[in-house]
Amino acid sequence: MSKAPKTSTTSSRSLLLTLASFVIVVAGMRAAQPLLVPFLLAIFIAIICTGPLHWLQRHKVPTSLAVLIIILFGITISLTILTLVGSSVNDFTRDIPSYEEKLRVQTLELVPWLKKFGLKIAPGDLLDYFDPGKAMQMVASTLATTGGVLTNAFLILLSVVFILLEAAGMPAKLRAALDDAESSLSSFERFTDGVRQYLAIKTLVSLATGLIVTLWLLFLGLDYPLLWGLVAFLLNYVPNIGSIIAAIPAVLLALIQLGPTSALLVAGGYLATNLLMGSALEPRLMGRKLGLSTLIVFLSLVFWGWVLGPVGMLLSVPLTMIVKIALEVNPDTTWLAILLGSEAPPAVSD
């Protein structure tokens, strides 16, 4: 009769220990944010690059040469993007004060229009409700955050190189270190394949989204279409609200530069693109098994954004997907992966 209380006490202690460990780990991650964010970016880039690396290795290309080819290709692409977009970022940042003034004038023009509907609002109160300066500064801060991450490009590049070199010899190390190496390798391969599939598909969909946005804005004649395409590409990693945040600066700029009709066309283009890519193409490519529930997506967005800042919001779904895939690999934690998923798996008939 005395065993039940002891068992209950042991379970309670184990739960408290787990929760305390979780709090300590989260606090450590938050404190180490400046170092952790570039390293996480390097891990995600390396996971995406392992596919081309293995392809080159299967075609008898030495590992060192294969890593060098991948890194040179990545540097070429990055420098091309920075060359094309860098001047747009500088020009847009320089023109922000003039955009703020134009948007403020257009906001004040709403006062007589609102009076026609019986809404009497003082100009000062209207500016308090909608401050154009804050709207444009939000755009500038987003670009500044992205630029801050790029300042760690050298650290990220070195980390990617060493991770790829280490990944090439990891199977041999696991076989030498573990007794049941084949079982561990099988679980590790399922984990890395799932993460690589998710990141590769998400990156391709984000690239397509950025390209479509760039072409649409270029067709409408909006300033800095490459810049807004890059913002759409980056924020496509942020679930639910990413596409909304990406559209705000472009719609505001269209309202200032081209007028209300063009602003509606810009908003419609963003809406159509995200419906096509996010609601139709991406789920078809991902497959249902990689889905996350809407609640988990929102909670991960809040949690990782709080722990790692704006970059954490970009990485929120990839990080949560890694956790879900890791839980799926272990039979003891499969039930947790099911709870994180978007729908229950089909029942197995006898």
C-alpha positions as CSV (number, residue, x, y, z in Angstrom):
1,M,0.0,0.0,0.0
2,S,3.0,2.3,0.5
3,K,4.3,1.9,-3.0
4,A,1.7,4.1,-4.7
5,P,2.6,7.4,-2.8
6,K,6.3,6.7,-3.5
7,T,5.6,6.2,-7.2
8,S,3.5,9.4,-7.3
9,T,6.3,11.3,-5.5
10,T,8.9,10.0,-7.9
11,S,6.8,11.0,-11.0
12,S,6.3,14.5,-9.5
13,R,10.0,14.9,-8.9
14,S,10.8,13.8,-12.4
15,L,8.3,16.2,-13.9
16,L,9.7,19.1,-11.8
17,L,13.2,18.2,-12.7
18,T,12.3,18.1,-16.4
19,L,10.5,21.5,-16.2
20,A,13.5,23.0,-14.3
21,S,15.9,21.7,-16.9
22,F,13.8,23.1,-19.7
23,V,13.7,26.6,-18.0
24,I,17.5,26.5,-17.6
25,V,18.1,25.5,-21.2
26,V,15.7,28.2,-22.5
27,A,17.4,30.9,-20.3
28,G,20.8,29.8,-21.6
29,M,19.6,30.0,-25.2
30,R,18.2,33.5,-24.6
31,A,21.5,34.6,-23.0
32,A,23.6,33.1,-25.8
33,Q,21.4,34.6,-28.5
34,P,24.2,36.6,-30.3
35,L,26.3,33.4,-30.7
36,L,23.4,30.9,-31.1
37,V,21.6,32.7,-34.0
38,P,24.5,32.6,-36.5
39,F,25.3,29.0,-35.5
40,L,21.6,27.9,-36.1
41,L,21.6,29.7,-39.4
42,A,24.8,27.8,-40.3
43,I,23.2,24.5,-39.3
44,F,20.2,25.1,-41.5
45,I,22.3,26.1,-44.5
46,A,24.5,23.1,-44.0
47,I,21.5,20.8,-43.9
48,I,20.3,22.2,-47.2
49,C,23.8,21.8,-48.6
50,T,24.2,18.1,-47.6
51,G,22.0,17.1,-50.5
52,P,24.3,18.5,-53.2
53,L,27.3,17.3,-51.1
54,H,26.1,13.7,-51.2
55,W,25.3,14.0,-54.9
56,L,28.9,15.1,-55.6
57,Q,30.3,12.4,-53.4
58,R,28.3,9.7,-55.3
59,H,29.9,11.0,-58.5
60,K,33.4,10.4,-57.1
61,V,34.1,14.0,-56.2
62,P,36.5,14.2,-53.2
63,T,34.8,15.6,-50.0
64,S,37.0,18.6,-49.7
65,L,36.6,19.6,-53.4
66,A,32.8,19.0,-53.1
67,V,32.6,21.3,-50.1
68,L,34.7,23.9,-51.9
69,I,32.4,23.8,-54.9
70,I,29.3,24.2,-52.8
71,I,30.8,27.1,-50.8
72,L,32.0,28.9,-53.9
73,F,28.5,28.5,-55.5
74,G,26.9,29.8,-52.3
75,I,29.2,32.8,-52.1
76,T,28.6,33.7,-55.8
77,I,24.8,33.6,-55.3
78,S,25.1,35.6,-52.0
79,L,27.3,38.3,-53.5
80,T,25.1,38.6,-56.6
81,I,22.0,39.1,-54.3
82,L,23.9,41.6,-52.1
83,T,25.1,43.5,-55.2
84,L,21.6,43.7,-56.6
85,V,19.8,44.5,-53.4
86,G,22.4,46.4,-51.4
87,S,22.0,49.7,-53.3
88,S,18.2,49.4,-53.0
89,V,18.5,49.1,-49.2
90,N,20.7,52.2,-49.0
91,D,18.5,54.2,-51.3
92,F,15.3,53.2,-49.5
93,T,16.9,54.0,-46.1
94,R,17.9,57.4,-47.4
95,D,14.4,58.2,-48.8
96,I,12.5,57.1,-45.7
97,P,12.1,60.7,-44.3
98,S,10.5,61.8,-47.6
99,Y,8.2,58.8,-47.7
100,E,7.2,59.6,-44.1
101,E,6.2,63.1,-45.0
102,K,4.2,62.0,-48.1
103,L,2.4,59.4,-46.0
104,R,1.7,61.9,-43.3
105,V,0.1,64.3,-45.9
106,Q,-2.0,61.5,-47.3
107,T,-3.1,60.5,-43.8
108,L,-4.3,64.1,-43.1
109,E,-6.3,64.1,-46.3
110,L,-8.5,61.5,-44.7
111,V,-9.9,64.0,-42.2
112,P,-12.3,65.8,-44.6
113,W,-13.3,62.4,-46.2
114,L,-14.2,61.0,-42.7
115,K,-16.3,64.1,-41.9
116,K,-18.6,63.2,-44.8
117,F,-19.5,60.1,-42.9
118,G,-20.1,62.0,-39.7
119,L,-16.7,61.0,-38.1
120,K,-15.1,64.1,-36.7
121,I,-11.5,63.3,-35.9
122,A,-8.8,66.0,-35.2
123,P,-5.7,65.7,-37.4
124,G,-3.5,65.2,-34.3
125,D,-5.7,62.4,-33.1
126,L,-5.6,60.7,-36.5
127,L,-1.8,60.9,-36.5
128,D,-1.8,59.4,-33.0
129,Y,-3.9,56.4,-34.2
130,F,-1.8,55.9,-37.4
131,D,1.7,57.3,-37.2
132,P,3.4,57.1,-40.6
133,G,6.8,57.6,-39.0
134,K,6.3,54.4,-36.9
135,A,5.1,52.5,-40.0
136,M,8.2,53.4,-42.0
137,Q,10.6,52.9,-39.1
138,M,9.2,49.4,-38.6
139,V,10.3,48.7,-42.2
140,A,13.8,50.2,-41.5
141,S,14.2,48.2,-38.3
142,T,13.4,45.0,-40.2
143,L,16.0,45.7,-42.8
144,A,18.5,46.7,-40.1
145,T,17.9,43.3,-38.3
146,T,18.5,41.5,-41.6
147,G,21.7,43.5,-42.1
148,G,22.8,42.7,-38.6
149,V,22.6,39.0,-39.3
150,L,24.6,39.4,-42.5
151,T,27.4,41.0,-40.6
152,N,28.1,37.5,-39.1
153,A,28.4,36.1,-42.7
154,F,32.1,35.1,-42.2
155,L,31.3,33.2,-39.0
156,I,28.3,31.5,-40.6
157,L,30.4,30.6,-43.7
158,L,33.2,29.0,-41.6
159,S,30.6,27.1,-39.5
160,V,29.0,25.7,-42.7
161,V,32.3,24.5,-44.0
162,F,33.2,22.7,-40.8
163,I,29.7,21.2,-40.4
164,L,29.8,19.8,-44.0
165,L,33.3,18.4,-43.5
166,E,32.2,16.8,-40.2
167,A,29.0,15.5,-41.7
168,A,30.9,13.6,-44.4
169,G,32.7,11.5,-41.7
170,M,29.9,11.2,-39.2
171,P,28.7,7.7,-40.2
172,A,32.1,6.3,-39.8
173,K,32.5,7.9,-36.3
174,L,29.1,6.6,-35.2
175,R,30.0,3.1,-36.3
176,A,33.2,3.3,-34.3
177,A,31.7,4.8,-31.2
178,L,28.4,2.9,-30.8
179,D,27.7,-0.8,-30.3
180,D,24.3,-0.7,-32.1
181,A,25.6,1.7,-34.8
182,E,23.3,0.6,-37.6
183,S,20.2,1.3,-35.6
184,S,21.5,4.8,-34.6
185,L,22.5,5.5,-38.2
186,S,19.1,4.5,-39.5
187,S,17.4,6.9,-37.0
188,F,19.9,9.6,-37.8
189,E,19.3,9.3,-41.5
190,R,15.5,9.4,-41.1
191,F,15.9,12.6,-39.0
192,T,18.3,14.3,-41.4
193,D,16.3,13.3,-44.5
194,G,13.1,14.7,-43.0
195,V,14.8,18.0,-42.0
196,R,16.6,18.3,-45.3
197,Q,13.3,17.7,-47.2
198,Y,11.4,20.3,-45.2
199,L,14.1,23.0,-45.5
200,A,14.8,22.3,-49.2
201,I,11.1,22.5,-50.1
202,K,10.5,25.6,-47.9
203,T,13.5,27.3,-49.5
204,L,12.4,26.6,-53.0
205,V,8.8,27.8,-52.3
206,S,10.2,30.9,-50.6
207,L,12.5,31.6,-53.7
208,A,9.5,31.2,-56.0
209,T,7.4,33.5,-53.8
210,G,10.2,36.2,-53.8
211,L,10.6,35.9,-57.6
212,I,6.8,36.2,-58.3
213,V,6.6,39.2,-56.0
214,T,9.6,40.9,-57.6
215,L,8.2,40.4,-61.1
216,W,4.7,41.7,-60.1
217,L,6.1,44.8,-58.4
218,L,8.4,45.4,-61.4
219,F,5.4,45.2,-63.7
220,L,3.5,47.7,-61.6
221,G,6.5,50.1,-61.6
222,L,7.0,50.1,-57.8
223,D,10.4,51.3,-56.5
224,Y,12.9,48.7,-55.2
225,P,11.1,45.5,-56.4
226,L,14.2,43.4,-55.7
227,L,14.3,44.6,-52.2
228,W,10.6,43.7,-51.6
229,G,11.2,40.3,-53.3
230,L,14.1,39.6,-50.9
231,V,11.9,40.6,-47.9
232,A,9.1,38.3,-49.2
233,F,11.6,35.4,-49.6
234,L,12.9,35.8,-46.0
235,L,9.5,36.4,-44.3
236,N,8.0,33.4,-46.1
237,Y,9.7,31.3,-43.5
238,V,7.6,33.0,-40.8
239,P,4.2,31.2,-40.7
240,N,0.8,32.9,-40.8
241,I,1.9,36.5,-40.3
242,G,5.1,36.5,-42.4
243,S,3.3,37.2,-45.7
244,I,1.3,40.0,-44.0
245,I,4.5,41.7,-42.6
246,A,6.2,41.3,-46.0
247,A,3.3,43.0,-47.8
248,I,3.0,46.0,-45.5
249,P,6.0,48.1,-46.7
250,A,5.3,47.4,-50.4
251,V,1.6,48.4,-50.0
252,L,2.6,51.6,-48.1
253,L,5.1,52.5,-50.7
254,A,2.6,51.8,-53.5
255,L,0.1,54.0,-51.8
256,I,2.7,56.8,-51.6
257,Q,4.2,56.4,-55.0
258,L,1.4,55.1,-57.2
259,G,-1.9,55.8,-55.5
260,P,-4.7,53.7,-53.9
261,T,-5.5,51.6,-57.0
262,S,-1.9,50.4,-57.4
263,A,-1.7,49.8,-53.6
264,L,-4.8,47.5,-54.0
265,L,-3.1,45.7,-56.9
266,V,0.1,45.2,-54.9
267,A,-1.9,43.8,-52.0
268,G,-3.9,41.5,-54.3
269,G,-0.6,40.3,-55.9
270,Y,0.7,39.4,-52.5
271,L,-2.5,37.7,-51.5
272,A,-2.7,35.6,-54.7
273,T,1.0,34.6,-54.5
274,N,0.7,33.4,-50.9
275,L,-2.6,31.6,-51.6
276,L,-0.9,29.8,-54.6
277,M,2.4,29.0,-52.9
278,G,1.4,28.7,-49.3
279,S,-2.0,27.1,-49.5
280,A,-1.8,25.1,-52.7
281,L,1.8,24.2,-53.8
282,E,3.6,24.0,-50.5
283,P,1.2,21.5,-48.8
284,R,1.3,19.3,-51.9
285,L,5.1,19.2,-51.9
286,M,5.5,18.8,-48.2
287,G,2.9,16.1,-47.7
288,R,0.5,15.9,-44.8
289,K,3.0,14.1,-42.5
290,L,5.1,17.2,-42.2
291,G,2.3,19.5,-41.1
292,L,2.1,21.3,-37.8
293,S,-1.1,22.3,-36.1
294,T,-2.1,25.9,-36.3
295,L,-1.8,26.3,-32.6
296,I,1.7,24.9,-32.5
297,V,2.7,27.1,-35.4
298,F,1.5,30.2,-33.5
299,L,3.1,29.1,-30.2
300,S,6.4,28.3,-31.9
301,L,6.4,31.7,-33.5
302,V,5.9,33.4,-30.1
303,F,8.3,31.2,-28.3
304,W,11.3,31.2,-30.7
305,G,10.8,34.9,-31.4
306,W,11.1,35.6,-27.7
307,V,14.1,33.3,-27.2
308,L,16.1,34.3,-30.4
309,G,14.6,37.6,-31.5
310,P,13.4,38.4,-35.1
311,V,15.6,35.7,-36.5
312,G,14.0,33.2,-34.2
313,M,10.6,34.1,-35.9
314,L,12.2,33.2,-39.2
315,L,13.4,29.9,-37.9
316,S,10.4,29.1,-35.7
317,V,8.8,26.6,-38.0
318,P,12.1,24.9,-39.1
319,L,13.2,24.6,-35.4
320,T,9.8,23.1,-34.4
321,M,9.8,20.8,-37.4
322,I,13.2,19.5,-36.3
323,V,11.7,18.8,-32.9
324,K,8.7,17.0,-34.5
325,I,10.9,14.9,-36.8
326,A,13.2,14.0,-33.9
327,L,10.1,12.9,-31.9
328,E,8.8,10.8,-34.8
329,V,12.1,8.9,-35.1
330,N,11.9,7.6,-31.5
331,P,9.0,5.2,-31.0
332,D,8.7,6.3,-27.3
333,T,8.0,9.9,-28.3
334,T,5.9,9.3,-31.4
335,W,2.8,10.3,-29.5
336,L,4.2,13.8,-28.9
337,A,4.9,14.2,-32.6
338,I,1.3,13.3,-33.3
339,L,0.1,16.0,-30.9
340,L,2.3,18.5,-32.7
341,G,0.9,17.5,-36.1
342,S,-1.9,19.1,-38.1
343,E,-4.1,16.0,-38.1
344,A,-4.3,12.6,-36.5
345,P,-2.8,9.7,-38.5
346,P,-5.2,7.3,-40.2
347,A,-6.3,4.4,-38.0
348,V,-4.7,1.0,-38.9
349,S,-7.4,-1.6,-39.6
350,D,-7.0,-5.1,-38.3
